[in-house]
Amino acid sequence: MIPQYGELNRIYSDFIISHTFSFDRQKFITDFYKQYNDTKAFEAAILELVLDKQKEKYTLVLNSLRTEIEKNILIYEKHPLFDDEIISRVCYNFAGRYDADIEAQLKVTQNLSKPLNEAYNRYDSIGYRVHTAAEEKQAEKEYERCKAEYEKEKEELDRLYELERQARKESLQYIENCCGDIYKLSFHFMEILARVRRDYLRFWLAFLFVANQLIIGFGILLGLGRFGGIFAFSTQFVRFSC
């Protein structure tokens, strides 16, 4: 998640500095929100990280994550980003990316339809007049040639229409502005990080308290007295807090 937040912040910063934006960046923003908007899954992942990793490792990870989230919040608060008009424009441009190719290919295909119709009419009507076998064969050959040329270009036109259909469908999936939602989500993440850290501290304080009672008991048995137990507890607490 840290690399994704870092990339998100780079997209934001690039827009602020150079007003650079594209459909691919809009896709990244939307996919980011869709992937991470489940706060329960986020909290479960953080808890798993804390329980599975050593303190030094998970502290480094959580601090890096917290830094990227704070940076994201700060950028958005200073420069509210990507109004709906900008997002709509990049999405519509993406949806219409094949318009010029379709227009050119449609012209090519239409230009071949007239020779094809003429060749078909000649071949179809040849049986109604006196003709030789060579003339019929030539008419059929010409018709097949025109048909093959037309179908080849028509196939390319159909391919472009399908690409256009897919582009329009994809653009509609990413036309929503998610920047404000991510801003709110970042606050939820910060709350979860703080709560997990607080609960984890409470757990270890309770654990150390119980351990201290055991240490005191062993200290008394070994003749160290309560002072030895309290000293051991204090040492463990300082090490944990650091």
LOPASE-542064 format. One line per 10 residues: number of its first residue (from 1); their letters; for each residue x, y, z of C-alpha. Coordinates in nm, 3 decimals, always signed. Layout:
NUM> A> X:Y:Z; ...;
END
This chain:
1> MIPQYGELNR> +0.000:+0.000:+0.000; +0.291:+0.237:+0.066; +0.403:+0.239:-0.301; +0.044:+0.300:-0.413; +0.007:+0.594:-0.175; +0.343:+0.726:-0.296; +0.229:+0.705:-0.660; -0.099:+0.872:-0.569; +0.091:+1.160:-0.410; +0.312:+1.190:-0.718;
11> IYSDFIISHT> +0.004:+1.216:-0.939; -0.134:+1.489:-0.715; +0.197:+1.678:-0.709; +0.242:+1.658:-1.087; -0.103:+1.805:-1.139; -0.033:+2.091:-0.898; +0.302:+2.173:-1.062; +0.234:+2.115:-1.432; -0.143:+2.045:-1.453; -0.054:+1.708:-1.605;
21> FSFDRQKFIT> -0.340:+1.461:-1.599; -0.452:+1.164:-1.806; -0.704:+0.884:-1.819; -0.443:+0.635:-1.692; -0.390:+0.852:-1.384; -0.763:+0.879:-1.331; -0.779:+0.499:-1.353; -0.508:+0.469:-1.089; -0.691:+0.703:-0.852; -1.022:+0.520:-0.894;
31> DFYKQYNDTK> -0.864:+0.174:-0.865; -0.679:+0.288:-0.553; -1.005:+0.389:-0.386; -1.187:+0.072:-0.493; -0.903:-0.145:-0.366; -0.857:+0.018:-0.026; -1.196:+0.161:+0.071; -1.266:-0.134:+0.302; -1.144:+0.004:+0.636; -1.209:-0.327:+0.815;
41> AFEAAILELV> -0.975:-0.506:+0.575; -0.718:-0.230:+0.629; -0.738:-0.267:+1.006; -0.710:-0.647:+0.982; -0.400:-0.610:+0.762; -0.239:-0.370:+1.010; -0.311:-0.603:+1.301; -0.164:-0.895:+1.110; +0.146:-0.690:+1.036; +0.189:-0.593:+1.400;
51> LDKQKEKYTL> +0.144:-0.948:+1.526; +0.364:-1.115:+1.264; +0.659:-0.875:+1.250; +0.918:-0.767:+1.502; +0.865:-0.425:+1.653; +1.149:-0.261:+1.459; +1.015:-0.392:+1.126; +0.647:-0.307:+1.168; +0.731:+0.031:+1.323; +0.930:+0.122:+1.012;
61> VLNSLRTEIE> +0.647:+0.010:+0.784; +0.375:+0.190:+0.981; +0.578:+0.509:+1.005; +0.634:+0.508:+0.628; +0.265:+0.447:+0.567; +0.167:+0.720:+0.811; +0.401:+0.964:+0.635; +0.246:+0.897:+0.293; -0.108:+0.928:+0.430; -0.029:+1.255:+0.605;
71> KNILIYEKHP> +0.130:+1.386:+0.287; -0.182:+1.292:+0.089; -0.407:+1.475:+0.335; -0.187:+1.783:+0.331; -0.170:+1.801:-0.049; -0.546:+1.772:-0.083; -0.616:+2.033:+0.184; -0.385:+2.287:+0.020; -0.492:+2.213:-0.337; -0.833:+2.049:-0.384;
81> LFDDEIISRV> -0.772:+1.847:-0.698; -0.932:+1.738:-1.019; -1.275:+1.895:-1.051; -1.542:+1.697:-1.235; -1.485:+1.888:-1.560; -1.121:+1.778:-1.582; -1.207:+1.415:-1.511; -1.494:+1.417:-1.760; -1.267:+1.562:-2.027; -0.997:+1.294:-1.995;
91> CYNFAGRYDA> -1.263:+1.022:-1.986; -1.442:+1.153:-2.295; -1.111:+1.189:-2.478; -1.032:+0.829:-2.394; -1.376:+0.715:-2.509; -1.326:+0.897:-2.840; -0.968:+0.789:-2.902; -1.070:+0.583:-3.207; -1.296:+0.843:-3.368; -1.044:+0.960:-3.629;
101> DIEAQLKVTQ> -0.945:+0.603:-3.722; -1.308:+0.501:-3.752; -1.389:+0.799:-3.973; -1.099:+0.720:-4.207; -1.175:+0.347:-4.215; -1.544:+0.412:-4.274; -1.457:+0.620:-4.579; -1.236:+0.342:-4.716; -1.507:+0.082:-4.661; -1.779:+0.296:-4.818;
111> NLSKPLNEAY> -1.563:+0.360:-5.124; -1.533:-0.014:-5.178; -1.905:-0.079:-5.144; -1.989:+0.078:-5.483; -1.745:-0.139:-5.686; -1.868:-0.443:-5.494; -2.233:-0.370:-5.576; -2.150:-0.311:-5.941; -1.949:-0.635:-5.963; -2.230:-0.824:-5.794;
121> NRYDSIGYRV> -2.492:-0.684:-6.034; -2.280:-0.780:-6.336; -2.226:-1.131:-6.206; -2.592:-1.174:-6.102; -2.737:-1.047:-6.430; -2.503:-1.229:-6.666; -2.733:-1.530:-6.671; -3.011:-1.318:-6.827; -2.817:-1.246:-7.143; -2.613:-1.431:-7.395;
131> HTAAEEKQAE> -2.260:-1.479:-7.263; -1.965:-1.706:-7.286; -1.825:-1.924:-7.009; -1.516:-1.703:-7.004; -1.729:-1.393:-6.949; -1.915:-1.558:-6.660; -1.591:-1.674:-6.504; -1.444:-1.327:-6.536; -1.756:-1.169:-6.379; -1.739:-1.415:-6.089;
141> KEYERCKAEY> -1.368:-1.353:-6.043; -1.420:-0.976:-6.035; -1.702:-1.009:-5.785; -1.495:-1.231:-5.554; -1.206:-0.986:-5.571; -1.425:-0.687:-5.482; -1.595:-0.887:-5.209; -1.263:-0.990:-5.052; -1.136:-0.630:-5.054; -1.457:-0.500:-4.902;
151> EKEKEELDRL> -1.476:-0.769:-4.633; -1.114:-0.709:-4.536; -1.175:-0.338:-4.478; -1.515:-0.403:-4.319; -1.348:-0.641:-4.074; -1.102:-0.368:-3.978; -1.391:-0.123:-3.935; -1.575:-0.369:-3.709; -1.257:-0.412:-3.504; -1.234:-0.036:-3.452;
161> YELERQARKE> -1.601:-0.017:-3.356; -1.543:-0.289:-3.095; -1.242:-0.101:-2.956; -1.454:+0.212:-2.939; -1.729:+0.024:-2.755; -1.479:-0.111:-2.501; -1.319:+0.233:-2.456; -1.655:+0.395:-2.390; -1.748:+0.124:-2.141; -1.415:+0.160:-1.962;
171> SLQYIENCCG> -1.435:+0.539:-1.952; -1.775:+0.524:-1.781; -1.626:+0.302:-1.510; -1.372:+0.573:-1.421; -1.565:+0.895:-1.466; -1.637:+0.940:-1.095; -1.422:+1.182:-0.895; -1.279:+0.981:-0.602; -1.026:+1.235:-0.470; -1.257:+1.364:-0.197;
181> DIYKLSFHFM> -1.344:+1.008:-0.096; -0.975:+0.920:-0.070; -0.921:+1.230:+0.145; -1.188:+1.108:+0.389; -1.054:+0.755:+0.371; -0.708:+0.877:+0.468; -0.847:+1.017:+0.793; -1.003:+0.680:+0.869; -0.668:+0.515:+0.808; -0.495:+0.755:+1.045;
191> EILARVRRDY> -0.756:+0.681:+1.312; -0.705:+0.307:+1.265; -0.326:+0.339:+1.290; -0.359:+0.541:+1.610; -0.611:+0.297:+1.758; -0.403:-0.009:+1.673; -0.096:+0.149:+1.830; -0.295:+0.247:+2.141; -0.452:-0.098:+2.180; -0.117:-0.266:+2.122;
201> LRFWLAFLFV> +0.041:-0.051:+2.394; -0.240:-0.140:+2.634; -0.193:-0.508:+2.561; +0.178:-0.498:+2.633; +0.135:-0.285:+2.940; -0.109:-0.543:+3.076; +0.130:-0.820:+2.977; +0.423:-0.648:+3.143; +0.218:-0.587:+3.455; +0.142:-0.956:+3.487;
211> ANQLIIGFGI> +0.503:-1.040:+3.408; +0.613:-0.795:+3.674; +0.400:-0.966:+3.935; +0.564:-1.294:+3.846; +0.908:-1.133:+3.857; +0.833:-0.987:+4.201; +0.725:-1.329:+4.320; +1.043:-1.491:+4.191; +1.246:-1.202:+4.331; +1.106:-1.262:+4.679;
221> LLGLGRFGGI> +1.172:-1.631:+4.649; +1.531:-1.564:+4.540; +1.584:-1.306:+4.809; +1.593:-1.006:+4.571; +1.287:-0.848:+4.728; +1.029:-0.630:+4.558; +1.292:-0.384:+4.442; +1.448:-0.641:+4.210; +1.110:-0.713:+4.051; +1.023:-0.348:+4.007;
231> FAFSTQFVRF> +1.365:-0.280:+3.851; +1.311:-0.561:+3.602; +0.966:-0.429:+3.514; +1.095:-0.075:+3.464; +1.372:-0.204:+3.235; +1.123:-0.394:+3.020; +0.885:-0.098:+3.001; +1.160:+0.138:+2.889; +1.274:-0.106:+2.623; +0.917:-0.148:+2.493;
241> SC> +0.838:+0.223:+2.493; +1.151:+0.298:+2.291;
END
